[in-house]
């Protein structure tokens, strides 16, 4: 029975998969400044553009990466919310 990702990582031991998973979680990324512009409340893309001073293209790409990393959730109405 698996209760958390930690159970899976412990089962895998020192395999490259578990080491890579830990690296993804702990490594700072170039997208972290966008996280600093976000609180934990839902925010629109327009508000993020104003707060960050970045282009729409750059913010959209960063949001996609943050969503794939599990740090941001996409909400209805074109809003985003920081998870971690």
PDB file with SEQRES, HELIX, SHEET and CRYST1 records, atoms N, CA, C and O in Angstrom:
SEQRES   1 A   84  UNK UNK UNK UNK UNK UNK UNK UNK UNK UNK UNK UNK UNK          
SEQRES   2 A   84  UNK UNK UNK UNK UNK UNK UNK UNK UNK UNK UNK UNK UNK          
SEQRES   3 A   84  UNK UNK UNK UNK UNK UNK UNK UNK UNK UNK UNK UNK UNK          
SEQRES   4 A   84  UNK UNK UNK UNK UNK UNK UNK UNK UNK UNK UNK UNK UNK          
SEQRES   5 A   84  UNK UNK UNK UNK UNK UNK UNK UNK UNK UNK UNK UNK UNK          
SEQRES   6 A   84  UNK UNK UNK UNK UNK UNK UNK UNK UNK UNK UNK UNK UNK          
SEQRES   7 A   84  UNK UNK UNK UNK UNK UNK                                      
HELIX    1 AA1 UNK A    5  UNK A   12  1                                   8    
HELIX    2 AA2 UNK A   16  UNK A   26  1                                  11    
HELIX    3 AA3 UNK A   32  UNK A   37  1                                   6    
HELIX    4 AA4 UNK A   45  UNK A   52  1                                   8    
HELIX    5 AA5 UNK A   56  UNK A   68  1                                  13    
SHEET    1 AA1 2 UNK A  72  UNK A  75  0                                        
SHEET    2 AA1 2 UNK A  79  UNK A  82 -1                                        
CRYST1    1.000    1.000    1.000  90.00  90.00  90.00 P 1           1          
ATOM      1  N   UNK A   1       0.847  -1.179   0.000  1.00  0.00           N  
ATOM      2  CA  UNK A   1       0.000   0.000   0.000  1.00  0.00           C  
ATOM      3  C   UNK A   1       0.890   1.240   0.000  1.00  0.00           C  
ATOM      4  O   UNK A   1       1.873   1.306   0.738  1.00  0.00           O  
ATOM      5  N   UNK A   2       0.551   2.189  -0.806  1.00  0.00           N  
ATOM      6  CA  UNK A   2       1.324   3.419  -0.914  1.00  0.00           C  
ATOM      7  C   UNK A   2       0.519   4.572  -0.353  1.00  0.00           C  
ATOM      8  O   UNK A   2      -0.606   4.819  -0.789  1.00  0.00           O  
ATOM      9  N   UNK A   3       1.093   5.287   0.623  1.00  0.00           N  
ATOM     10  CA  UNK A   3       0.429   6.436   1.223  1.00  0.00           C  
ATOM     11  C   UNK A   3       0.966   7.761   0.693  1.00  0.00           C  
ATOM     12  O   UNK A   3       0.265   8.772   0.712  1.00  0.00           O  
ATOM     13  N   UNK A   4       2.208   7.754   0.223  1.00  0.00           N  
ATOM     14  CA  UNK A   4       2.807   9.000  -0.257  1.00  0.00           C  
ATOM     15  C   UNK A   4       3.912   8.693  -1.260  1.00  0.00           C  
ATOM     16  O   UNK A   4       4.289   7.537  -1.452  1.00  0.00           O  
ATOM     17  N   UNK A   5       4.421   9.735  -1.892  1.00  0.00           N  
ATOM     18  CA  UNK A   5       5.524   9.564  -2.834  1.00  0.00           C  
ATOM     19  C   UNK A   5       6.769   9.065  -2.113  1.00  0.00           C  
ATOM     20  O   UNK A   5       7.600   8.376  -2.705  1.00  0.00           O  
ATOM     21  N   UNK A   6       6.897   9.410  -0.838  1.00  0.00           N  
ATOM     22  CA  UNK A   6       8.043   8.965  -0.054  1.00  0.00           C  
ATOM     23  C   UNK A   6       8.085   7.443   0.023  1.00  0.00           C  
ATOM     24  O   UNK A   6       9.167   6.857   0.000  1.00  0.00           O  
ATOM     25  N   UNK A   7       6.921   6.794   0.115  1.00  0.00           N  
ATOM     26  CA  UNK A   7       6.867   5.331   0.133  1.00  0.00           C  
ATOM     27  C   UNK A   7       7.458   4.751  -1.145  1.00  0.00           C  
ATOM     28  O   UNK A   7       8.187   3.760  -1.108  1.00  0.00           O  
ATOM     29  N   UNK A   8       7.140   5.373  -2.268  1.00  0.00           N  
ATOM     30  CA  UNK A   8       7.656   4.904  -3.557  1.00  0.00           C  
ATOM     31  C   UNK A   8       9.161   5.129  -3.634  1.00  0.00           C  
ATOM     32  O   UNK A   8       9.901   4.246  -4.069  1.00  0.00           O  
ATOM     33  N   UNK A   9       9.613   6.298  -3.217  1.00  0.00           N  
ATOM     34  CA  UNK A   9      11.047   6.601  -3.261  1.00  0.00           C  
ATOM     35  C   UNK A   9      11.843   5.668  -2.361  1.00  0.00           C  
ATOM     36  O   UNK A   9      12.939   5.242  -2.724  1.00  0.00           O  
ATOM     37  N   UNK A  10      11.305   5.349  -1.196  1.00  0.00           N  
ATOM     38  CA  UNK A  10      11.996   4.418  -0.300  1.00  0.00           C  
ATOM     39  C   UNK A  10      12.093   3.036  -0.928  1.00  0.00           C  
ATOM     40  O   UNK A  10      13.112   2.359  -0.789  1.00  0.00           O  
ATOM     41  N   UNK A  11      11.046   2.617  -1.615  1.00  0.00           N  
ATOM     42  CA  UNK A  11      11.044   1.307  -2.265  1.00  0.00           C  
ATOM     43  C   UNK A  11      12.066   1.257  -3.387  1.00  0.00           C  
ATOM     44  O   UNK A  11      12.697   0.223  -3.609  1.00  0.00           O  
ATOM     45  N   UNK A  12      12.235   2.377  -4.102  1.00  0.00           N  
ATOM     46  CA  UNK A  12      13.194   2.422  -5.199  1.00  0.00           C  
ATOM     47  C   UNK A  12      14.635   2.515  -4.707  1.00  0.00           C  
ATOM     48  O   UNK A  12      15.565   2.183  -5.442  1.00  0.00           O  
ATOM     49  N   UNK A  13      14.821   2.958  -3.486  1.00  0.00           N  
ATOM     50  CA  UNK A  13      16.164   3.048  -2.917  1.00  0.00           C  
ATOM     51  C   UNK A  13      16.993   4.119  -3.579  1.00  0.00           C  
ATOM     52  O   UNK A  13      16.530   5.246  -3.753  1.00  0.00           O  
ATOM     53  N   UNK A  14      18.221   3.782  -3.954  1.00  0.00           N  
ATOM     54  CA  UNK A  14      19.138   4.741  -4.548  1.00  0.00           C  
ATOM     55  C   UNK A  14      19.135   4.690  -6.069  1.00  0.00           C  
ATOM     56  O   UNK A  14      20.150   4.977  -6.703  1.00  0.00           O  
ATOM     57  N   UNK A  15      18.028   4.334  -6.644  1.00  0.00           N  
ATOM     58  CA  UNK A  15      17.959   4.258  -8.105  1.00  0.00           C  
ATOM     59  C   UNK A  15      18.047   5.664  -8.698  1.00  0.00           C  
ATOM     60  O   UNK A  15      17.740   6.640  -8.013  1.00  0.00           O  
ATOM     61  N   UNK A  16      18.457   5.780  -9.948  1.00  0.00           N  
ATOM     62  CA  UNK A  16      18.517   7.090 -10.598  1.00  0.00           C  
ATOM     63  C   UNK A  16      17.186   7.803 -10.609  1.00  0.00           C  
ATOM     64  O   UNK A  16      17.147   9.034 -10.607  1.00  0.00           O  
ATOM     65  N   UNK A  17      16.092   7.061 -10.620  1.00  0.00           N  
ATOM     66  CA  UNK A  17      14.776   7.689 -10.633  1.00  0.00           C  
ATOM     67  C   UNK A  17      14.534   8.445  -9.339  1.00  0.00           C  
ATOM     68  O   UNK A  17      14.077   9.587  -9.373  1.00  0.00           O  
ATOM     69  N   UNK A  18      14.833   7.831  -8.195  1.00  0.00           N  
ATOM     70  CA  UNK A  18      14.580   8.512  -6.936  1.00  0.00           C  
ATOM     71  C   UNK A  18      15.514   9.696  -6.754  1.00  0.00           C  
ATOM     72  O   UNK A  18      15.095  10.727  -6.227  1.00  0.00           O  
ATOM     73  N   UNK A  19      16.772   9.579  -7.177  1.00  0.00           N  
ATOM     74  CA  UNK A  19      17.694  10.702  -7.076  1.00  0.00           C  
ATOM     75  C   UNK A  19      17.228  11.853  -7.950  1.00  0.00           C  
ATOM     76  O   UNK A  19      17.303  13.009  -7.535  1.00  0.00           O  
ATOM     77  N   UNK A  20      16.751  11.561  -9.153  1.00  0.00           N  
ATOM     78  CA  UNK A  20      16.265  12.592 -10.068  1.00  0.00           C  
ATOM     79  C   UNK A  20      15.019  13.266  -9.500  1.00  0.00           C  
ATOM     80  O   UNK A  20      14.861  14.482  -9.616  1.00  0.00           O  
ATOM     81  N   UNK A  21      14.139  12.481  -8.889  1.00  0.00           N  
ATOM     82  CA  UNK A  21      12.921  13.044  -8.309  1.00  0.00           C  
ATOM     83  C   UNK A  21      13.266  14.031  -7.201  1.00  0.00           C  
ATOM     84  O   UNK A  21      12.651  15.093  -7.107  1.00  0.00           O  
ATOM     85  N   UNK A  22      14.224  13.699  -6.376  1.00  0.00           N  
ATOM     86  CA  UNK A  22      14.630  14.600  -5.308  1.00  0.00           C  
ATOM     87  C   UNK A  22      15.287  15.848  -5.868  1.00  0.00           C  
ATOM     88  O   UNK A  22      15.108  16.932  -5.313  1.00  0.00           O  
ATOM     89  N   UNK A  23      16.043  15.727  -6.953  1.00  0.00           N  
ATOM     90  CA  UNK A  23      16.692  16.870  -7.583  1.00  0.00           C  
ATOM     91  C   UNK A  23      15.651  17.848  -8.118  1.00  0.00           C  
ATOM     92  O   UNK A  23      15.814  19.060  -7.982  1.00  0.00           O  
ATOM     93  N   UNK A  24      14.601  17.340  -8.716  1.00  0.00           N  
ATOM     94  CA  UNK A  24      13.549  18.195  -9.266  1.00  0.00           C  
ATOM     95  C   UNK A  24      12.861  18.977  -8.161  1.00  0.00           C  
ATOM     96  O   UNK A  24      12.541  20.153  -8.338  1.00  0.00           O  
ATOM     97  N   UNK A  25      12.633  18.340  -7.029  1.00  0.00           N  
ATOM     98  CA  UNK A  25      11.929  18.989  -5.935  1.00  0.00           C  
ATOM     99  C   UNK A  25      12.778  20.073  -5.294  1.00  0.00           C  
ATOM    100  O   UNK A  25      12.241  21.110  -4.906  1.00  0.00           O  
ATOM    101  N   UNK A  26      14.082  19.872  -5.169  1.00  0.00           N  
ATOM    102  CA  UNK A  26      14.907  20.781  -4.389  1.00  0.00           C  
ATOM    103  C   UNK A  26      15.684  21.812  -5.204  1.00  0.00           C  
ATOM    104  O   UNK A  26      16.190  22.775  -4.628  1.00  0.00           O  
ATOM    105  N   UNK A  27      15.796  21.648  -6.516  1.00  0.00           N  
ATOM    106  CA  UNK A  27      16.595  22.556  -7.316  1.00  0.00           C  
ATOM    107  C   UNK A  27      15.825  23.826  -7.643  1.00  0.00           C  
ATOM    108  O   UNK A  27      14.733  23.753  -8.207  1.00  0.00           O  
ATOM    109  N   UNK A  28      16.375  24.999  -7.299  1.00  0.00           N  
ATOM    110  CA  UNK A  28      15.714  26.243  -7.685  1.00  0.00           C  
ATOM    111  C   UNK A  28      15.710  26.372  -9.210  1.00  0.00           C  
ATOM    112  O   UNK A  28      16.632  25.905  -9.879  1.00  0.00           O  
ATOM    113  N   UNK A  29      14.689  26.995  -9.745  1.00  0.00           N  
ATOM    114  CA  UNK A  29      14.593  27.152 -11.185  1.00  0.00           C  
ATOM    115  C   UNK A  29      14.540  28.620 -11.560  1.00  0.00           C  
ATOM    116  O   UNK A  29      14.407  29.494 -10.703  1.00  0.00           O  
ATOM    117  N   UNK A  30      14.646  28.874 -12.851  1.00  0.00           N  
ATOM    118  CA  UNK A  30      14.553  30.245 -13.343  1.00  0.00           C  
ATOM    119  C   UNK A  30      13.142  30.792 -13.199  1.00  0.00           C  
ATOM    120  O   UNK A  30      12.921  31.990 -13.376  1.00  0.00           O  
ATOM    121  N   UNK A  31      12.181  29.925 -12.879  1.00  0.00           N  
ATOM    122  CA  UNK A  31      10.790  30.336 -12.757  1.00  0.00           C  
ATOM    123  C   UNK A  31      10.460  30.825 -11.344  1.00  0.00           C  
ATOM    124  O   UNK A  31       9.373  31.356 -11.118  1.00  0.00           O  
ATOM    125  N   UNK A  32      11.363  30.657 -10.408  1.00  0.00           N  
ATOM    126  CA  UNK A  32      11.096  31.036  -9.029  1.00  0.00           C  
ATOM    127  C   UNK A  32      10.764  32.520  -8.854  1.00  0.00           C  
ATOM    128  O   UNK A  32       9.942  32.844  -7.996  1.00  0.00           O  
ATOM    129  N   UNK A  33      11.361  33.442  -9.624  1.00  0.00           N  
ATOM    130  CA  UNK A  33      10.961  34.849  -9.465  1.00  0.00           C  
ATOM    131  C   UNK A  33       9.471  35.077  -9.739  1.00  0.00           C  
ATOM    132  O   UNK A  33       8.858  35.953  -9.128  1.00  0.00           O  
ATOM    133  N   UNK A  34       8.894  34.308 -10.639  1.00  0.00           N  
ATOM    134  CA  UNK A  34       7.463  34.436 -10.893  1.00  0.00           C  
ATOM    135  C   UNK A  34       6.673  33.973  -9.680  1.00  0.00           C  
ATOM    136  O   UNK A  34       5.641  34.555  -9.346  1.00  0.00           O  
ATOM    137  N   UNK A  35       7.157  32.927  -9.021  1.00  0.00           N  
ATOM    138  CA  UNK A  35       6.495  32.474  -7.793  1.00  0.00           C  
ATOM    139  C   UNK A  35       6.513  33.561  -6.732  1.00  0.00           C  
ATOM    140  O   UNK A  35       5.567  33.697  -5.957  1.00  0.00           O  
ATOM    141  N   UNK A  36       7.595  34.335  -6.697  1.00  0.00           N  
ATOM    142  CA  UNK A  36       7.693  35.419  -5.730  1.00  0.00           C  
ATOM    143  C   UNK A  36       6.638  36.490  -5.984  1.00  0.00           C  
ATOM    144  O   UNK A  36       6.206  37.168  -5.051  1.00  0.00           O  
ATOM    145  N   UNK A  37       6.220  36.648  -7.236  1.00  0.00           N  
ATOM    146  CA  UNK A  37       5.181  37.625  -7.592  1.00  0.00           C  
ATOM    147  C   UNK A  37       3.791  37.123  -7.230  1.00  0.00           C  
ATOM    148  O   UNK A  37       2.848  37.908  -7.125  1.00  0.00           O  
ATOM    149  N   UNK A  38       3.668  35.824  -7.041  1.00  0.00           N  
ATOM    150  CA  UNK A  38       2.376  35.221  -6.733  1.00  0.00           C  
ATOM    151  C   UNK A  38       2.261  35.004  -5.233  1.00  0.00           C  
ATOM    152  O   UNK A  38       3.211  34.575  -4.578  1.00  0.00           O  
ATOM    153  N   UNK A  39       1.112  35.298  -4.712  1.00  0.00           N  
ATOM    154  CA  UNK A  39       0.825  34.875  -3.352  1.00  0.00           C  
ATOM    155  C   UNK A  39       0.198  33.490  -3.463  1.00  0.00           C  
ATOM    156  O   UNK A  39       0.351  32.811  -4.478  1.00  0.00           O  
ATOM    157  N   UNK A  40      -0.500  33.082  -2.427  1.00  0.00           N  
ATOM    158  CA  UNK A  40      -1.193  31.804  -2.498  1.00  0.00           C  
ATOM    159  C   UNK A  40      -2.657  31.985  -2.896  1.00  0.00           C  
ATOM    160  O   UNK A  40      -3.410  31.014  -2.966  1.00  0.00           O  
ATOM    161  N   UNK A  41      -3.053  33.225  -3.154  1.00  0.00           N  
ATOM    162  CA  UNK A  41      -4.396  33.501  -3.655  1.00  0.00           C  
ATOM    163  C   UNK A  41      -4.379  33.394  -5.170  1.00  0.00           C  
ATOM    164  O   UNK A  41      -3.337  33.578  -5.799  1.00  0.00           O  
ATOM    165  N   UNK A  42      -5.525  33.098  -5.755  1.00  0.00           N  
ATOM    166  CA  UNK A  42      -5.636  33.007  -7.208  1.00  0.00           C  
ATOM    167  C   UNK A  42      -5.331  34.371  -7.825  1.00  0.00           C  
ATOM    168  O   UNK A  42      -5.704  35.410  -7.280  1.00  0.00           O  
ATOM    169  N   UNK A  43      -4.643  34.351  -8.975  1.00  0.00           N  
ATOM    170  CA  UNK A  43      -4.250  35.587  -9.644  1.00  0.00           C  
ATOM    171  C   UNK A  43      -4.419  35.413 -11.152  1.00  0.00           C  
ATOM    172  O   UNK A  43      -4.218  34.323 -11.689  1.00  0.00           O  
ATOM    173  N   UNK A  44      -4.787  36.488 -11.818  1.00  0.00           N  
ATOM    174  CA  UNK A  44      -4.969  36.429 -13.268  1.00  0.00           C  
ATOM    175  C   UNK A  44      -3.638  36.632 -13.984  1.00  0.00           C  
ATOM    176  O   UNK A  44      -2.666  37.116 -13.405  1.00  0.00           O  
ATOM    177  N   UNK A  45      -3.623  36.256 -15.240  1.00  0.00           N  
ATOM    178  CA  UNK A  45      -2.430  36.453 -16.056  1.00  0.00           C  
ATOM    179  C   UNK A  45      -2.096  37.932 -16.169  1.00  0.00           C  
ATOM    180  O   UNK A  45      -0.927  38.310 -16.096  1.00  0.00           O  
ATOM    181  N   UNK A  46      -3.110  38.772 -16.345  1.00  0.00           N  
ATOM    182  CA  UNK A  46      -2.876  40.222 -16.444  1.00  0.00           C  
ATOM    183  C   UNK A  46      -2.213  40.773 -15.182  1.00  0.00           C  
ATOM    184  O   UNK A  46      -1.297  41.592 -15.262  1.00  0.00           O  
ATOM    185  N   UNK A  47      -2.679  40.322 -14.027  1.00  0.00           N  
ATOM    186  CA  UNK A  47      -2.084  40.778 -12.772  1.00  0.00           C  
ATOM    187  C   UNK A  47      -0.637  40.303 -12.658  1.00  0.00           C  
ATOM    188  O   UNK A  47       0.226  41.041 -12.182  1.00  0.00           O  
ATOM    189  N   UNK A  48      -0.374  39.072 -13.094  1.00  0.00           N  
ATOM    190  CA  UNK A  48       1.001  38.560 -13.065  1.00  0.00           C  
ATOM    191  C   UNK A  48       1.906  39.375 -13.979  1.00  0.00           C  
ATOM    192  O   UNK A  48       3.053  39.658 -13.635  1.00  0.00           O  
ATOM    193  N   UNK A  49       1.388  39.750 -15.139  1.00  0.00           N  
ATOM    194  CA  UNK A  49       2.174  40.574 -16.064  1.00  0.00           C  
ATOM    195  C   UNK A  49       2.528  41.910 -15.421  1.00  0.00           C  
ATOM    196  O   UNK A  49       3.660  42.378 -15.543  1.00  0.00           O  
ATOM    197  N   UNK A  50       1.577  42.516 -14.746  1.00  0.00           N  
ATOM    198  CA  UNK A  50       1.827  43.800 -14.082  1.00  0.00           C  
ATOM    199  C   UNK A  50       2.836  43.662 -12.949  1.00  0.00           C  
ATOM    200  O   UNK A  50       3.744  44.484 -12.821  1.00  0.00           O  
ATOM    201  N   UNK A  51       2.681  42.630 -12.129  1.00  0.00           N  
ATOM    202  CA  UNK A  51       3.564  42.451 -10.969  1.00  0.00           C  
ATOM    203  C   UNK A  51       4.990  42.054 -11.372  1.00  0.00           C  
ATOM    204  O   UNK A  51       5.959  42.483 -10.746  1.00  0.00           O  
ATOM    205  N   UNK A  52       5.107  41.245 -12.405  1.00  0.00           N  
ATOM    206  CA  UNK A  52       6.426  40.715 -12.767  1.00  0.00           C  
ATOM    207  C   UNK A  52       7.198  41.621 -13.721  1.00  0.00           C  
ATOM    208  O   UNK A  52       8.429  41.635 -13.702  1.00  0.00           O  
ATOM    209  N   UNK A  53       6.482  42.379 -14.555  1.00  0.00           N  
ATOM    210  CA  UNK A  53       7.156  43.197 -15.555  1.00  0.00           C  
ATOM    211  C   UNK A  53       7.690  42.395 -16.734  1.00  0.00           C  
ATOM    212  O   UNK A  53       8.448  42.919 -17.550  1.00  0.00           O  
ATOM    213  N   UNK A  54       7.297  41.124 -16.829  1.00  0.00           N  
ATOM    214  CA  UNK A  54       7.748  40.249 -17.909  1.00  0.00           C  
ATOM    215  C   UNK A  54       6.744  40.282 -19.055  1.00  0.00           C  
ATOM    216  O   UNK A  54       5.622  40.762 -18.896  1.00  0.00           O  
ATOM    217  N   UNK A  55       7.155  39.768 -20.204  1.00  0.00           N  
ATOM    218  CA  UNK A  55       6.266  39.698 -21.358  1.00  0.00           C  
ATOM    219  C   UNK A  55       5.251  38.576 -21.161  1.00  0.00           C  
ATOM    220  O   UNK A  55       5.469  37.660 -20.369  1.00  0.00           O  
ATOM    221  N   UNK A  56       4.149  38.659 -21.885  1.00  0.00           N  
ATOM    222  CA  UNK A  56       3.121  37.633 -21.822  1.00  0.00           C  
ATOM    223  C   UNK A  56       3.640  36.276 -22.243  1.00  0.00           C  
ATOM    224  O   UNK A  56       3.288  35.255 -21.652  1.00  0.00           O  
ATOM    225  N   UNK A  57       4.479  36.269 -23.269  1.00  0.00           N  
ATOM    226  CA  UNK A  57       5.055  35.017 -23.757  1.00  0.00           C  
ATOM    227  C   UNK A  57       5.913  34.349 -22.687  1.00  0.00           C  
ATOM    228  O   UNK A  57       5.823  33.141 -22.468  1.00  0.00           O  
ATOM    229  N   UNK A  58       6.743  35.149 -22.025  1.00  0.00           N  
ATOM    230  CA  UNK A  58       7.637  34.617 -20.987  1.00  0.00           C  
ATOM    231  C   UNK A  58       6.834  34.107 -19.785  1.00  0.00           C  
ATOM    232  O   UNK A  58       7.113  33.029 -19.260  1.00  0.00           O  
ATOM    233  N   UNK A  59       5.848  34.879 -19.358  1.00  0.00           N  
ATOM    234  CA  UNK A  59       5.045  34.478 -18.200  1.00  0.00           C  
ATOM    235  C   UNK A  59       4.255  33.209 -18.514  1.00  0.00           C  
ATOM    236  O   UNK A  59       4.165  32.318 -17.670  1.00  0.00           O  
ATOM    237  N   UNK A  60       3.683  33.115 -19.709  1.00  0.00           N  
ATOM    238  CA  UNK A  60       2.929  31.922 -20.095  1.00  0.00           C  
ATOM    239  C   UNK A  60       3.824  30.686 -20.091  1.00  0.00           C  
ATOM    240  O   UNK A  60       3.417  29.628 -19.613  1.00  0.00           O  
ATOM    241  N   UNK A  61       5.025  30.814 -20.617  1.00  0.00           N  
ATOM    242  CA  UNK A  61       5.959  29.693 -20.634  1.00  0.00           C  
ATOM    243  C   UNK A  61       6.364  29.297 -19.211  1.00  0.00           C  
ATOM    244  O   UNK A  61       6.447  28.113 -18.884  1.00  0.00           O  
ATOM    245  N   UNK A  62       6.612  30.289 -18.386  1.00  0.00           N  
ATOM    246  CA  UNK A  62       6.997  30.006 -17.002  1.00  0.00           C  
ATOM    247  C   UNK A  62       5.855  29.342 -16.234  1.00  0.00           C  
ATOM    248  O   UNK A  62       6.082  28.420 -15.449  1.00  0.00           O  
ATOM    249  N   UNK A  63       4.629  29.812 -16.463  1.00  0.00           N  
ATOM    250  CA  UNK A  63       3.478  29.218 -15.789  1.00  0.00           C  
ATOM    251  C   UNK A  63       3.294  27.760 -16.187  1.00  0.00           C  
ATOM    252  O   UNK A  63       2.973  26.914 -15.352  1.00  0.00           O  
ATOM    253  N   UNK A  64       3.499  27.473 -17.468  1.00  0.00           N  
ATOM    254  CA  UNK A  64       3.391  26.093 -17.922  1.00  0.00           C  
ATOM    255  C   UNK A  64       4.420  25.208 -17.224  1.00  0.00           C  
ATOM    256  O   UNK A  64       4.090  24.116 -16.760  1.00  0.00           O  
ATOM    257  N   UNK A  65       5.650  25.669 -17.148  1.00  0.00           N  
ATOM    258  CA  UNK A  65       6.699  24.888 -16.483  1.00  0.00           C  
ATOM    259  C   UNK A  65       6.390  24.717 -14.991  1.00  0.00           C  
ATOM    260  O   UNK A  65       6.573  23.633 -14.436  1.00  0.00           O  
ATOM    261  N   UNK A  66       5.928  25.778 -14.354  1.00  0.00           N  
ATOM    262  CA  UNK A  66       5.588  25.692 -12.936  1.00  0.00           C  
ATOM    263  C   UNK A  66       4.418  24.734 -12.704  1.00  0.00           C  
ATOM    264  O   UNK A  66       4.374  24.023 -11.700  1.00  0.00           O  
ATOM    265  N   UNK A  67       3.481  24.726 -13.638  1.00  0.00           N  
ATOM    266  CA  UNK A  67       2.357  23.800 -13.524  1.00  0.00           C  
ATOM    267  C   UNK A  67       2.835  22.357 -13.681  1.00  0.00           C  
ATOM    268  O   UNK A  67       2.399  21.472 -12.945  1.00  0.00           O  
ATOM    269  N   UNK A  68       3.727  22.124 -14.635  1.00  0.00           N  
ATOM    270  CA  UNK A  68       4.274  20.778 -14.833  1.00  0.00           C  
ATOM    271  C   UNK A  68       5.104  20.331 -13.638  1.00  0.00           C  
ATOM    272  O   UNK A  68       5.157  19.140 -13.332  1.00  0.00           O  
ATOM    273  N   UNK A  69       5.747  21.266 -12.967  1.00  0.00           N  
ATOM    274  CA  UNK A  69       6.546  20.948 -11.783  1.00  0.00           C  
ATOM    275  C   UNK A  69       5.681  20.786 -10.536  1.00  0.00           C  
ATOM    276  O   UNK A  69       6.184  20.408  -9.478  1.00  0.00           O  
ATOM    277  N   UNK A  70       4.385  21.069 -10.654  1.00  0.00           N  
ATOM    278  CA  UNK A  70       3.484  20.932  -9.517  1.00  0.00           C  
ATOM    279  C   UNK A  70       3.560  22.078  -8.534  1.00  0.00           C  
ATOM    280  O   UNK A  70       3.181  21.921  -7.373  1.00  0.00           O  
ATOM    281  N   UNK A  71       4.039  23.222  -8.973  1.00  0.00           N  
ATOM    282  CA  UNK A  71       4.162  24.379  -8.087  1.00  0.00           C  
ATOM    283  C   UNK A  71       3.015  25.368  -8.251  1.00  0.00           C  
ATOM    284  O   UNK A  71       2.772  26.190  -7.367  1.00  0.00           O  
ATOM    285  N   UNK A  72       2.305  25.293  -9.386  1.00  0.00           N  
ATOM    286  CA  UNK A  72       1.218  26.210  -9.690  1.00  0.00           C  
ATOM    287  C   UNK A  72       0.057  25.404 -10.262  1.00  0.00           C  
ATOM    288  O   UNK A  72       0.263  24.438 -10.996  1.00  0.00           O  
ATOM    289  N   UNK A  73      -1.160  25.809  -9.922  1.00  0.00           N  
ATOM    290  CA  UNK A  73      -2.354  25.173 -10.479  1.00  0.00           C  
ATOM    291  C   UNK A  73      -3.084  26.164 -11.363  1.00  0.00           C  
ATOM    292  O   UNK A  73      -3.191  27.346 -11.037  1.00  0.00           O  
ATOM    293  N   UNK A  74      -3.582  25.676 -12.476  1.00  0.00           N  
ATOM    294  CA  UNK A  74      -4.399  26.472 -13.380  1.00  0.00           C  
ATOM    295  C   UNK A  74      -5.845  26.342 -12.930  1.00  0.00           C  
ATOM    296  O   UNK A  74      -6.353  25.233 -12.760  1.00  0.00           O  
ATOM    297  N   UNK A  75      -6.507  27.482 -12.739  1.00  0.00           N  
ATOM    298  CA  UNK A  75      -7.877  27.493 -12.250  1.00  0.00           C  
ATOM    299  C   UNK A  75      -8.826  27.990 -13.338  1.00  0.00           C  
ATOM    300  O   UNK A  75      -8.381  28.591 -14.316  1.00  0.00           O  
ATOM    301  N   UNK A  76     -10.109  27.750 -13.182  1.00  0.00           N  
ATOM    302  CA  UNK A  76     -11.079  28.284 -14.139  1.00  0.00           C  
ATOM    303  C   UNK A  76     -11.016  29.807 -14.192  1.00  0.00           C  
ATOM    304  O   UNK A  76     -10.662  30.461 -13.211  1.00  0.00           O  
ATOM    305  N   UNK A  77     -11.361  30.354 -15.341  1.00  0.00           N  
ATOM    306  CA  UNK A  77     -11.367  31.804 -15.492  1.00  0.00           C  
ATOM    307  C   UNK A  77     -10.002  32.389 -15.799  1.00  0.00           C  
ATOM    308  O   UNK A  77      -9.798  33.594 -15.651  1.00  0.00           O  
ATOM    309  N   UNK A  78      -9.061  31.552 -16.224  1.00  0.00           N  
ATOM    310  CA  UNK A  78      -7.734  32.053 -16.571  1.00  0.00           C  
ATOM    311  C   UNK A  78      -6.918  32.508 -15.373  1.00  0.00           C  
ATOM    312  O   UNK A  78      -6.042  33.363 -15.500  1.00  0.00           O  
ATOM    313  N   UNK A  79      -7.202  31.946 -14.226  1.00  0.00           N  
ATOM    314  CA  UNK A  79      -6.452  32.297 -13.021  1.00  0.00           C  
ATOM    315  C   UNK A  79      -5.461  31.192 -12.669  1.00  0.00           C  
ATOM    316  O   UNK A  79      -5.605  30.044 -13.088  1.00  0.00           O  
ATOM    317  N   UNK A  80      -4.466  31.567 -11.899  1.00  0.00           N  
ATOM    318  CA  UNK A  80      -3.436  30.628 -11.449  1.00  0.00           C  
ATOM    319  C   UNK A  80      -3.256  30.769  -9.961  1.00  0.00           C  
ATOM    320  O   UNK A  80      -3.456  31.841  -9.390  1.00  0.00           O  
ATOM    321  N   UNK A  81      -2.868  29.655  -9.333  1.00  0.00           N  
ATOM    322  CA  UNK A  81      -2.667  29.679  -7.885  1.00  0.00           C  
ATOM    323  C   UNK A  81      -1.397  28.938  -7.532  1.00  0.00           C  
ATOM    324  O   UNK A  81      -1.160  27.824  -8.000  1.00  0.00           O  
ATOM    325  N   UNK A  82      -0.594  29.559  -6.712  1.00  0.00           N  
ATOM    326  CA  UNK A  82       0.628  28.929  -6.217  1.00  0.00           C  
ATOM    327  C   UNK A  82       0.259  27.824  -5.245  1.00  0.00           C  
ATOM    328  O   UNK A  82      -0.602  27.999  -4.383  1.00  0.00           O  
ATOM    329  N   UNK A  83       0.925  26.675  -5.393  1.00  0.00           N  
ATOM    330  CA  UNK A  83       0.644  25.532  -4.519  1.00  0.00           C  
ATOM    331  C   UNK A  83       1.727  25.381  -3.455  1.00  0.00           C  
ATOM    332  O   UNK A  83       1.428  25.061  -2.305  1.00  0.00           O  
ATOM    333  N   UNK A  84       2.974  25.609  -3.833  1.00  0.00           N  
ATOM    334  CA  UNK A  84       4.087  25.462  -2.880  1.00  0.00           C  
ATOM    335  C   UNK A  84       4.837  26.759  -2.729  1.00  0.00           C  
ATOM    336  O   UNK A  84       5.804  26.828  -1.971  1.00  0.00           O  
TER     337      UNK A  84                                                      
END                                                                             
